[in-house]
């Protein structure tokens, strides 16, 4: 517990480190994080020099080529890549025997550079190559010639006595399952629970989807270059990558303008320009009046969402509930307005009140025709709408009916089971979310430890700050409430979904072990204070 150690400082939570990063990397100035032209700034962070942007394997190949066109020799890029991996290794571990596993392509060329730098720094280095040095081409061949140590065949024998393993066999472009010596070495590495460092991405992980191609080494650290790839964040790739560090190897940031990527790692830099900030001249109605359709039996779901929406900044909140359940809702938070609603079509009349400007249907609603009708009435109003839980599953027999009513801003928040019922079909999570958004016309927040937020226009964000403690009953209701609260304050649907997912994860991180859903809303003020 470090009692009595006056020099001890507790570790800074990840969400605090991320928040600090905003102000060291963003172009915003002074204390107000919102630039004058919010929309233009938001577009710039998606397509411009955004350190949180993600590149597909193909886009990264294009970035390398464009760097060469900008006058950066490819040999210099490989030298910088290898040097940066060696530096990260030396920063984390003491000198010890290390084996560098090299493949037949440029990833293997990086490995030769890593081995050279570590050997120069006094590390005992063994290098093993898949194939023959005579078959290496281009920059990989050039760096093999610069290596003045031995080259052994790739086999499990080279792992004997190694304290550290560097995986430079294959990079993110691998499209087939590992086999032969590479597979044997990777399996032996994992069986021996050896400390492994991945170069670019662990060999056997698809850089675009995060899928395991047969097998992959479990890495403590992965060092990638210029920008992360989706496979670093999507499961199970993120688990195999371990800590992922992005190294600047000299690729000019201007190349992103030619590539125009449309995927980002979810981070405040991407949506802070749209984030609502209370003003002195504001009042409760200006901060939005959110509406939640509460169920008759599982009343806790709507109550959790209500608290989250208000903590996220909604100025007023009404829970519309069946008459029999009104007393249950009425004894909860006194700041909630409780209205009795026995006929689903009466919801339409309530939503005609111009002060009510965002709606949530689904948490604890029940799988019945009443829930279906409430969802339709909410969508018919064209107010910003969040549909969650039962409001999604109730359309499983006819998803097209749901999609036909989506005309205004809408966020659908399915978990895996709900997603499969509405959007059957295969593919990786990122592609499936994009397809679902285009098909439905809604922003899709595909929940999980690797939540994907997708816009119908093709933009997407992958959220990576959710701790495992969020796998608890009611956490999804809180997430839906946060998004509702942001929509009520005028935040666009895509950015509200991004911000909601990030705030949800940051609040859970701030609480830590023992988290239950009720804890999340009350941790939002601390996160919001740091964000502001």
C-alpha positions as a Python dict, from the first residue, in 0.01 Angstrom:
ca = {
    (1, 'X'): (0, 0, 0),
    (2, 'X'): (308, 227, 7),
    (3, 'X'): (220, 362, 353),
    (4, 'X'): (494, 575, 500),
    (5, 'X'): (660, 645, 164),
    (6, 'X'): (642, 1025, 123),
    (7, 'X'): (784, 1005, -228),
    (8, 'X'): (517, 770, -358),
    (9, 'X'): (267, 908, -607),
    (10, 'X'): (-27, 689, -711),
    (11, 'X'): (-49, 608, -1082),
    (12, 'X'): (-249, 853, -1290),
    (13, 'X'): (-566, 693, -1433),
    (14, 'X'): (-565, 639, -1809),
    (15, 'X'): (-853, 879, -1865),
    (16, 'X'): (-657, 1160, -1699),
    (17, 'X'): (-354, 1088, -1917),
    (18, 'X'): (-578, 1094, -2224),
    (19, 'X'): (-730, 1424, -2121),
    (20, 'X'): (-387, 1577, -2070),
    (21, 'X'): (-297, 1460, -2419),
    (22, 'X'): (-577, 1666, -2570),
    (23, 'X'): (-415, 1990, -2470),
    (24, 'X'): (-67, 1888, -2578),
    (25, 'X'): (-180, 1778, -2925),
    (26, 'X'): (-494, 1973, -3012),
    (27, 'X'): (-491, 2313, -3174),
    (28, 'X'): (-741, 2460, -2928),
    (29, 'X'): (-621, 2752, -2721),
    (30, 'X'): (-692, 2918, -2388),
    (31, 'X'): (-942, 2758, -2149),
    (32, 'X'): (-1227, 2720, -2393),
    (33, 'X'): (-1187, 2398, -2596),
    (34, 'X'): (-1444, 2497, -2857),
    (35, 'X'): (-1306, 2676, -3164),
    (36, 'X'): (-1520, 2936, -3342),
    (37, 'X'): (-1618, 2709, -3633),
    (38, 'X'): (-1713, 2386, -3461),
    (39, 'X'): (-1817, 2193, -3770),
    (40, 'X'): (-1507, 2278, -3969),
    (41, 'X'): (-1282, 2186, -3676),
    (42, 'X'): (-1459, 1854, -3634),
    (43, 'X'): (-1410, 1764, -3999),
    (44, 'X'): (-1044, 1860, -3971),
    (45, 'X'): (-984, 1626, -3678),
    (46, 'X'): (-1129, 1334, -3872),
    (47, 'X'): (-936, 1387, -4194),
    (48, 'X'): (-642, 1605, -4105),
    (49, 'X'): (-344, 1574, -3873),
    (50, 'X'): (-524, 1369, -3610),
    (51, 'X'): (-296, 1153, -3398),
    (52, 'X'): (-599, 943, -3306),
    (53, 'X'): (-671, 854, -3669),
    (54, 'X'): (-648, 489, -3772),
    (55, 'X'): (-513, 358, -4100),
    (56, 'X'): (-605, 33, -4265),
    (57, 'X'): (-323, -190, -4385),
    (58, 'X'): (-377, -59, -4738),
    (59, 'X'): (-382, 304, -4623),
    (60, 'X'): (-60, 252, -4427),
    (61, 'X'): (104, 113, -4740),
    (62, 'X'): (-10, 426, -4920),
    (63, 'X'): (136, 643, -4639),
    (64, 'X'): (473, 473, -4679),
    (65, 'X'): (465, 532, -5055),
    (66, 'X'): (363, 895, -5015),
    (67, 'X'): (643, 951, -4764),
    (68, 'X'): (891, 835, -5027),
    (69, 'X'): (727, 1070, -5279),
    (70, 'X'): (778, 1350, -5023),
    (71, 'X'): (1151, 1275, -5025),
    (72, 'X'): (1187, 1041, -4727),
    (73, 'X'): (1397, 737, -4835),
    (74, 'X'): (1228, 407, -4750),
    (75, 'X'): (1557, 284, -4601),
    (76, 'X'): (1542, 575, -4355),
    (77, 'X'): (1188, 479, -4258),
    (78, 'X'): (1300, 123, -4181),
    (79, 'X'): (1598, 251, -3984),
    (80, 'X'): (1375, 479, -3776),
    (81, 'X'): (1123, 201, -3719),
    (82, 'X'): (1381, -45, -3592),
    (83, 'X'): (1554, 217, -3380),
    (84, 'X'): (1226, 317, -3216),
    (85, 'X'): (1142, -42, -3122),
    (86, 'X'): (1487, -91, -2971),
    (87, 'X'): (1446, 232, -2775),
    (88, 'X'): (1108, 124, -2635),
    (89, 'X'): (1257, -209, -2531),
    (90, 'X'): (1551, -47, -2354),
    (91, 'X'): (1313, 195, -2182),
    (92, 'X'): (1115, -89, -2024),
    (93, 'X'): (1354, -380, -1960),
    (94, 'X'): (1706, -426, -1829),
    (95, 'X'): (1977, -581, -2045),
    (96, 'X'): (1905, -951, -2094),
    (97, 'X'): (1935, -1220, -2363),
    (98, 'X'): (1699, -1138, -2649),
    (99, 'X'): (1603, -1328, -2963),
    (100, 'X'): (1479, -1135, -3266),
    (101, 'X'): (1252, -1338, -3495),
    (102, 'X'): (1266, -1206, -3851),
    (103, 'X'): (1043, -1279, -4147),
    (104, 'X'): (1118, -1260, -4520),
    (105, 'X'): (972, -912, -4579),
    (106, 'X'): (1003, -556, -4450),
    (107, 'X'): (889, -658, -4102),
    (108, 'X'): (1194, -883, -4092),
    (109, 'X'): (1405, -593, -4216),
    (110, 'X'): (1286, -396, -3912),
    (111, 'X'): (1401, -691, -3702),
    (112, 'X'): (1756, -670, -3837),
    (113, 'X'): (1766, -302, -3740),
    (114, 'X'): (1631, -379, -3391),
    (115, 'X'): (1894, -650, -3341),
    (116, 'X'): (2172, -414, -3450),
    (117, 'X'): (2067, -138, -3209),
    (118, 'X'): (2025, -374, -2915),
    (119, 'X'): (2360, -540, -2981),
    (120, 'X'): (2530, -200, -2998),
    (121, 'X'): (2371, -119, -2661),
    (122, 'X'): (2530, -429, -2507),
    (123, 'X'): (2241, -674, -2521),
    (124, 'X'): (2316, -1043, -2596),
    (125, 'X'): (2126, -1089, -2925),
    (126, 'X'): (2032, -1394, -3128),
    (127, 'X'): (1862, -1344, -3464),
    (128, 'X'): (1653, -1608, -3641),
    (129, 'X'): (1526, -1574, -3996),
    (130, 'X'): (1238, -1744, -4175),
    (131, 'X'): (1406, -1825, -4505),
    (132, 'X'): (1747, -1735, -4643),
    (133, 'X'): (1921, -1399, -4637),
    (134, 'X'): (1991, -1440, -5008),
    (135, 'X'): (1616, -1423, -5074),
    (136, 'X'): (1565, -1090, -4897),
    (137, 'X'): (1485, -793, -5118),
    (138, 'X'): (1522, -417, -5107),
    (139, 'X'): (1556, -246, -4769),
    (140, 'X'): (1534, -576, -4580),
    (141, 'X'): (1834, -707, -4776),
    (142, 'X'): (2025, -385, -4713),
    (143, 'X'): (1973, -411, -4338),
    (144, 'X'): (2064, -779, -4335),
    (145, 'X'): (2402, -676, -4477),
    (146, 'X'): (2443, -417, -4200),
    (147, 'X'): (2392, -687, -3936),
    (148, 'X'): (2727, -820, -3818),
    (149, 'X'): (2595, -1106, -3604),
    (150, 'X'): (2488, -1460, -3678),
    (151, 'X'): (2165, -1558, -3852),
    (152, 'X'): (1997, -1880, -3738),
    (153, 'X'): (1705, -2064, -3899),
    (154, 'X'): (1369, -1984, -3743),
    (155, 'X'): (1286, -2268, -3504),
    (156, 'X'): (1172, -2324, -3147),
    (157, 'X'): (1535, -2388, -3047),
    (158, 'X'): (1620, -2017, -3071),
    (159, 'X'): (1386, -1944, -2780),
    (160, 'X'): (1609, -2137, -2539),
    (161, 'X'): (1760, -1904, -2282),
    (162, 'X'): (1587, -1592, -2415),
    (163, 'X'): (1463, -1341, -2161),
    (164, 'X'): (1286, -1137, -2427),
    (165, 'X'): (1141, -1226, -2770),
    (166, 'X'): (1097, -975, -3051),
    (167, 'X'): (836, -1077, -3308),
    (168, 'X'): (930, -929, -3646),
    (169, 'X'): (812, -1226, -3853),
    (170, 'X'): (511, -1078, -4032),
    (171, 'X'): (345, -737, -4019),
    (172, 'X'): (-15, -626, -4047),
    (173, 'X'): (-49, -723, -4412),
    (174, 'X'): (-57, -1099, -4347),
    (175, 'X'): (-374, -1251, -4498),
    (176, 'X'): (-321, -1622, -4436),
    (177, 'X'): (-294, -1836, -4126),
    (178, 'X'): (49, -1895, -3977),
    (179, 'X'): (202, -2230, -4060),
    (180, 'X'): (531, -2417, -4053),
    (181, 'X'): (818, -2284, -3844),
    (182, 'X'): (643, -1952, -3776),
    (183, 'X'): (344, -2131, -3623),
    (184, 'X'): (565, -2360, -3416),
    (185, 'X'): (768, -2070, -3275),
    (186, 'X'): (460, -1863, -3194),
    (187, 'X'): (295, -2155, -3015),
    (188, 'X'): (615, -2226, -2821),
    (189, 'X'): (641, -1859, -2724),
    (190, 'X'): (288, -1861, -2585),
    (191, 'X'): (326, -2198, -2413),
    (192, 'X'): (640, -2071, -2238),
    (193, 'X'): (464, -1748, -2137),
    (194, 'X'): (763, -1556, -2269),
    (195, 'X'): (783, -1177, -2269),
    (196, 'X'): (728, -1078, -2630),
    (197, 'X'): (744, -748, -2819),
    (198, 'X'): (550, -716, -3143),
    (199, 'X'): (678, -512, -3436),
    (200, 'X'): (393, -328, -3611),
    (201, 'X'): (135, -585, -3500),
    (202, 'X'): (172, -938, -3357),
    (203, 'X'): (232, -1187, -3638),
    (204, 'X'): (-96, -1359, -3720),
    (205, 'X'): (-322, -1065, -3629),
    (206, 'X'): (-519, -915, -3916),
    (207, 'X'): (-438, -544, -3913),
    (208, 'X'): (-783, -441, -4034),
    (209, 'X'): (-1007, -665, -3826),
    (210, 'X'): (-806, -775, -3523),
    (211, 'X'): (-883, -1138, -3608),
    (212, 'X'): (-635, -1413, -3524),
    (213, 'X'): (-515, -1594, -3835),
    (214, 'X'): (-464, -1934, -3679),
    (215, 'X'): (-229, -1821, -3401),
    (216, 'X'): (-45, -1511, -3281),
    (217, 'X'): (207, -1432, -3006),
    (218, 'X'): (75, -1277, -2685),
    (219, 'X'): (277, -956, -2663),
    (220, 'X'): (347, -737, -2362),
    (221, 'X'): (425, -448, -2596),
    (222, 'X'): (360, -372, -2961),
    (223, 'X'): (532, -83, -3135),
    (224, 'X'): (362, 39, -3449),
    (225, 'X'): (447, 329, -3678),
    (226, 'X'): (286, 662, -3771),
    (227, 'X'): (-73, 559, -3683),
    (228, 'X'): (-247, 262, -3524),
    (229, 'X'): (-453, 23, -3731),
    (230, 'X'): (-805, -100, -3648),
    (231, 'X'): (-657, -439, -3556),
    (232, 'X'): (-471, -281, -3265),
    (233, 'X'): (-805, -187, -3104),
    (234, 'X'): (-1055, -449, -3218),
    (235, 'X'): (-1075, -773, -3022),
    (236, 'X'): (-903, -1008, -3000),
    (237, 'X'): (-614, -821, -3164),
    (238, 'X'): (-599, -566, -2881),
    (239, 'X'): (-545, -843, -2626),
    (240, 'X'): (-260, -997, -2827),
    (241, 'X'): (-96, -657, -2888),
    (242, 'X'): (-73, -565, -2519),
    (243, 'X'): (42, -209, -2467),
    (244, 'X'): (52, -41, -2808),
    (245, 'X'): (293, 245, -2871),
    (246, 'X'): (285, 457, -3187),
    (247, 'X'): (626, 573, -3305),
    (248, 'X'): (695, 869, -3531),
    (249, 'X'): (935, 742, -3796),
    (250, 'X'): (940, 1048, -4019),
    (251, 'X'): (630, 1003, -4234),
    (252, 'X'): (502, 1357, -4302),
    (253, 'X'): (159, 1420, -4150),
    (254, 'X'): (53, 1585, -4476),
    (255, 'X'): (13, 1244, -4639),
    (256, 'X'): (-312, 1201, -4444),
    (257, 'X'): (-468, 1467, -4662),
    (258, 'X'): (-419, 1243, -4965),
    (259, 'X'): (-534, 928, -4786),
    (260, 'X'): (-838, 1089, -4621),
    (261, 'X'): (-893, 816, -4357),
    (262, 'X'): (-1241, 780, -4209),
    (263, 'X'): (-1172, 577, -3894),
    (264, 'X'): (-1044, 707, -3562),
    (265, 'X'): (-971, 581, -3215),
    (266, 'X'): (-1241, 738, -3002),
    (267, 'X'): (-1088, 1029, -2816),
    (268, 'X'): (-1207, 1373, -2703),
    (269, 'X'): (-1002, 1541, -2975),
    (270, 'X'): (-1248, 1400, -3226),
    (271, 'X'): (-1564, 1547, -3069),
    (272, 'X'): (-1463, 1815, -2818),
    (273, 'X'): (-1555, 2088, -3067),
    (274, 'X'): (-1919, 1974, -3048),
    (275, 'X'): (-1928, 1910, -2675),
    (276, 'X'): (-2191, 2118, -2489),
    (277, 'X'): (-2060, 2366, -2235),
    (278, 'X'): (-2303, 2553, -2005),
    (279, 'X'): (-2299, 2931, -2031),
    (280, 'X'): (-2384, 3197, -1773),
    (281, 'X'): (-2679, 3320, -1977),
    (282, 'X'): (-2817, 2967, -2018),
    (283, 'X'): (-3111, 2810, -1837),
    (284, 'X'): (-3253, 2463, -1785),
    (285, 'X'): (-3460, 2458, -2104),
    (286, 'X'): (-3166, 2573, -2311),
    (287, 'X'): (-2972, 2273, -2176),
    (288, 'X'): (-3240, 2042, -2312),
    (289, 'X'): (-3540, 1846, -2187),
    (290, 'X'): (-3482, 1473, -2227),
    (291, 'X'): (-3760, 1214, -2226),
    (292, 'X'): (-3727, 848, -2125),
    (293, 'X'): (-3999, 591, -2180),
    (294, 'X'): (-3992, 379, -1865),
    (295, 'X'): (-4118, 23, -1835),
    (296, 'X'): (-4369, -125, -1592),
    (297, 'X'): (-4151, -394, -1434),
    (298, 'X'): (-3776, -337, -1482),
    (299, 'X'): (-3795, 22, -1361),
    (300, 'X'): (-3430, 35, -1258),
    (301, 'X'): (-3315, 55, -1621),
    (302, 'X'): (-3492, 383, -1697),
    (303, 'X'): (-3393, 526, -1359),
    (304, 'X'): (-3026, 453, -1426),
    (305, 'X'): (-3055, 614, -1770),
    (306, 'X'): (-3229, 917, -1620),
    (307, 'X'): (-2954, 981, -1365),
    (308, 'X'): (-2689, 945, -1635),
    (309, 'X'): (-2868, 1186, -1870),
    (310, 'X'): (-2888, 1452, -1601),
    (311, 'X'): (-2527, 1402, -1495),
    (312, 'X'): (-2430, 1439, -1862),
    (313, 'X'): (-2588, 1784, -1859),
    (314, 'X'): (-2954, 1760, -1960),
    (315, 'X'): (-3136, 2056, -1802),
    (316, 'X'): (-3461, 1867, -1743),
    (317, 'X'): (-3572, 1508, -1763),
    (318, 'X'): (-3911, 1343, -1782),
    (319, 'X'): (-3977, 973, -1734),
    (320, 'X'): (-4298, 866, -1904),
    (321, 'X'): (-4425, 557, -1724),
    (322, 'X'): (-4730, 331, -1709),
    (323, 'X'): (-4974, 447, -1441),
    (324, 'X'): (-4913, 143, -1220),
    (325, 'X'): (-4536, 211, -1207),
    (326, 'X'): (-4554, 586, -1141),
    (327, 'X'): (-4518, 548, -759),
    (328, 'X'): (-4193, 352, -807),
    (329, 'X'): (-4042, 619, -1030),
    (330, 'X'): (-4173, 899, -807),
    (331, 'X'): (-3974, 785, -501),
    (332, 'X'): (-3645, 796, -692),
    (333, 'X'): (-3443, 1109, -774),
    (334, 'X'): (-3664, 1410, -693),
    (335, 'X'): (-3528, 1603, -989),
    (336, 'X'): (-3698, 1366, -1233),
    (337, 'X'): (-4040, 1461, -1369),
    (338, 'X'): (-4272, 1160, -1376),
    (339, 'X'): (-4567, 1152, -1619),
    (340, 'X'): (-4823, 874, -1650),
    (341, 'X'): (-4875, 729, -1995),
    (342, 'X'): (-5109, 439, -2057),
    (343, 'X'): (-5158, 470, -2434),
    (344, 'X'): (-4843, 459, -2653),
    (345, 'X'): (-4996, 698, -2906),
    (346, 'X'): (-5019, 963, -2630),
    (347, 'X'): (-4639, 986, -2654),
    (348, 'X'): (-4674, 1171, -2983),
    (349, 'X'): (-4877, 1446, -2816),
    (350, 'X'): (-4621, 1481, -2538),
    (351, 'X'): (-4338, 1514, -2787),
    (352, 'X'): (-4513, 1806, -2955),
    (353, 'X'): (-4397, 2018, -2662),
    (354, 'X'): (-4108, 2210, -2817),
    (355, 'X'): (-3916, 2202, -2492),
    (356, 'X'): (-3886, 1821, -2506),
    (357, 'X'): (-3609, 1765, -2754),
    (358, 'X'): (-3458, 1415, -2721),
    (359, 'X'): (-3607, 1071, -2652),
    (360, 'X'): (-3486, 734, -2522),
    (361, 'X'): (-3691, 417, -2567),
    (362, 'X'): (-3592, 66, -2465),
    (363, 'X'): (-3434, 26, -2120),
    (364, 'X'): (-3661, -205, -1921),
    (365, 'X'): (-3949, -151, -2163),
    (366, 'X'): (-4036, -515, -2225),
    (367, 'X'): (-4073, -710, -2549),
    (368, 'X'): (-4425, -610, -2644),
    (369, 'X'): (-4628, -416, -2897),
    (370, 'X'): (-4634, -115, -2665),
    (371, 'X'): (-4255, -84, -2685),
    (372, 'X'): (-4266, -114, -3064),
    (373, 'X'): (-4528, 161, -3086),
    (374, 'X'): (-4335, 392, -2853),
    (375, 'X'): (-4022, 349, -3063),
    (376, 'X'): (-4217, 432, -3379),
    (377, 'X'): (-4376, 739, -3218),
    (378, 'X'): (-4034, 861, -3103),
    (379, 'X'): (-3892, 818, -3452),
    (380, 'X'): (-4201, 973, -3612),
    (381, 'X'): (-4135, 1289, -3410),
    (382, 'X'): (-3795, 1322, -3582),
    (383, 'X'): (-3649, 1433, -3249),
    (384, 'X'): (-3301, 1301, -3167),
    (385, 'X'): (-3375, 947, -3051),
    (386, 'X'): (-3184, 670, -2877),
    (387, 'X'): (-3317, 315, -2914),
    (388, 'X'): (-3168, 57, -2681),
    (389, 'X'): (-3233, -293, -2549),
    (390, 'X'): (-3598, -400, -2589),
    (391, 'X'): (-3670, -121, -2839),
    (392, 'X'): (-3425, -299, -3073),
    (393, 'X'): (-3515, -662, -3006),
    (394, 'X'): (-3887, -593, -3054),
    (395, 'X'): (-3811, -532, -3425),
    (396, 'X'): (-3610, -855, -3469),
    (397, 'X'): (-3890, -1007, -3680),
    (398, 'X'): (-3901, -706, -3912),
    (399, 'X'): (-3591, -484, -3898),
    (400, 'X'): (-3699, -309, -4215),
    (401, 'X'): (-3997, -161, -4034),
    (402, 'X'): (-3763, -2, -3782),
    (403, 'X'): (-3531, 136, -4048),
    (404, 'X'): (-3820, 282, -4248),
    (405, 'X'): (-3911, 512, -3958),
    (406, 'X'): (-3562, 654, -3907),
    (407, 'X'): (-3582, 1000, -4059),
    (408, 'X'): (-3420, 1220, -3794),
    (409, 'X'): (-3108, 1194, -3576),
    (410, 'X'): (-3103, 845, -3426),
    (411, 'X'): (-2858, 630, -3230),
    (412, 'X'): (-2906, 254, -3206),
    (413, 'X'): (-2703, 91, -2926),
    (414, 'X'): (-2708, -288, -2975),
    (415, 'X'): (-2488, -541, -2801),
    (416, 'X'): (-2373, -846, -2999),
    (417, 'X'): (-2696, -1044, -2966),
    (418, 'X'): (-2921, -749, -3049),
    (419, 'X'): (-2699, -656, -3342),
    (420, 'X'): (-2714, -1006, -3490),
    (421, 'X'): (-3093, -1007, -3473),
    (422, 'X'): (-3122, -678, -3661),
    (423, 'X'): (-2823, -711, -3894),
    (424, 'X'): (-2754, -1080, -3969),
    (425, 'X'): (-2441, -1154, -4169),
    (426, 'X'): (-2071, -1206, -4130),
    (427, 'X'): (-1761, -990, -4138),
    (428, 'X'): (-1546, -807, -3888),
    (429, 'X'): (-1700, -577, -3630),
    (430, 'X'): (-1594, -252, -3795),
    (431, 'X'): (-1729, -351, -4137),
    (432, 'X'): (-2051, -486, -3989),
    (433, 'X'): (-2113, -164, -3796),
    (434, 'X'): (-2054, 47, -4107),
    (435, 'X'): (-2289, -167, -4313),
    (436, 'X'): (-2554, -149, -4041),
    (437, 'X'): (-2531, 230, -4022),
    (438, 'X'): (-2569, 266, -4398),
    (439, 'X'): (-2859, 21, -4411),
    (440, 'X'): (-3052, 167, -4118),
    (441, 'X'): (-2976, 537, -4164),
    (442, 'X'): (-2889, 560, -3794),
    (443, 'X'): (-2568, 603, -3601),
    (444, 'X'): (-2476, 256, -3477),
    (445, 'X'): (-2305, 210, -3142),
    (446, 'X'): (-2208, -157, -3152),
    (447, 'X'): (-2132, -227, -2787),
    (448, 'X'): (-1852, -432, -2636),
    (449, 'X'): (-1504, -389, -2494),
    (450, 'X'): (-1417, -269, -2845),
    (451, 'X'): (-1730, -59, -2906),
    (452, 'X'): (-1759, 66, -3264),
    (453, 'X'): (-1951, 382, -3348),
    (454, 'X'): (-2046, 411, -3716),
    (455, 'X'): (-2215, 687, -3915),
    (456, 'X'): (-2422, 622, -4231),
    (457, 'X'): (-2172, 831, -4430),
    (458, 'X'): (-1891, 583, -4356),
    (459, 'X'): (-1715, 751, -4064),
    (460, 'X'): (-1635, 525, -3773),
    (461, 'X'): (-1467, 534, -3433),
    (462, 'X'): (-1339, 249, -3216),
    (463, 'X'): (-1362, 299, -2841),
    (464, 'X'): (-1080, 146, -2637),
    (465, 'X'): (-1107, 292, -2285),
    (466, 'X'): (-1373, 61, -2142),
    (467, 'X'): (-1245, -140, -1843),
    (468, 'X'): (-1367, -498, -1789),
    (469, 'X'): (-1568, -385, -1485),
    (470, 'X'): (-1825, -239, -1727),
    (471, 'X'): (-1953, -592, -1787),
    (472, 'X'): (-2222, -542, -1523),
    (473, 'X'): (-2600, -524, -1531),
    (474, 'X'): (-2733, -176, -1606),
    (475, 'X'): (-2414, -35, -1756),
    (476, 'X'): (-2576, -22, -2100),
    (477, 'X'): (-2872, 172, -1960),
    (478, 'X'): (-2630, 429, -1819),
    (479, 'X'): (-2457, 458, -2158),
    (480, 'X'): (-2789, 517, -2333),
    (481, 'X'): (-2871, 786, -2077),
    (482, 'X'): (-2540, 966, -2127),
    (483, 'X'): (-2597, 978, -2502),
    (484, 'X'): (-2953, 1102, -2447),
    (485, 'X'): (-2829, 1382, -2222),
    (486, 'X'): (-2579, 1496, -2485),
    (487, 'X'): (-2839, 1484, -2763),
    (488, 'X'): (-3075, 1694, -2552),
    (489, 'X'): (-2803, 1961, -2535),
    (490, 'X'): (-2775, 1972, -2914),
    (491, 'X'): (-2477, 1749, -2976),
    (492, 'X'): (-2493, 1575, -3318),
    (493, 'X'): (-2580, 1206, -3304),
    (494, 'X'): (-2242, 1064, -3414),
    (495, 'X'): (-2041, 1287, -3182),
    (496, 'X'): (-2285, 1226, -2895),
    (497, 'X'): (-2241, 851, -2937),
    (498, 'X'): (-1862, 888, -2946),
    (499, 'X'): (-1859, 1114, -2641),
    (500, 'X'): (-2106, 892, -2457),
    (501, 'X'): (-1894, 581, -2507),
    (502, 'X'): (-1576, 759, -2401),
    (503, 'X'): (-1729, 924, -2093),
    (504, 'X'): (-1884, 590, -1993),
    (505, 'X'): (-1542, 422, -2005),
    (506, 'X'): (-1362, 710, -1834),
    (507, 'X'): (-1612, 719, -1547),
    (508, 'X'): (-1577, 344, -1500),
    (509, 'X'): (-1198, 376, -1500),
    (510, 'X'): (-1220, 650, -1241),
    (511, 'X'): (-1419, 425, -1006),
    (512, 'X'): (-1217, 108, -1061),
    (513, 'X'): (-1274, -240, -911),
    (514, 'X'): (-1610, -316, -754),
    (515, 'X'): (-1797, -101, -1007),
    (516, 'X'): (-2172, -142, -1044),
    (517, 'X'): (-2390, 53, -1283),
    (518, 'X'): (-2516, 287, -1010),
    (519, 'X'): (-2160, 414, -961),
    (520, 'X'): (-2107, 536, -1317),
    (521, 'X'): (-2330, 849, -1332),
    (522, 'X'): (-2187, 991, -1011),
    (523, 'X'): (-1832, 962, -1147),
    (524, 'X'): (-1919, 1173, -1451),
    (525, 'X'): (-1872, 1512, -1277),
    (526, 'X'): (-1506, 1440, -1210),
    (527, 'X'): (-1446, 1331, -1569),
    (528, 'X'): (-1637, 1632, -1704),
    (529, 'X'): (-1438, 1867, -1482),
    (530, 'X'): (-1113, 1736, -1626),
    (531, 'X'): (-1254, 1741, -1978),
    (532, 'X'): (-1357, 2103, -1948),
}
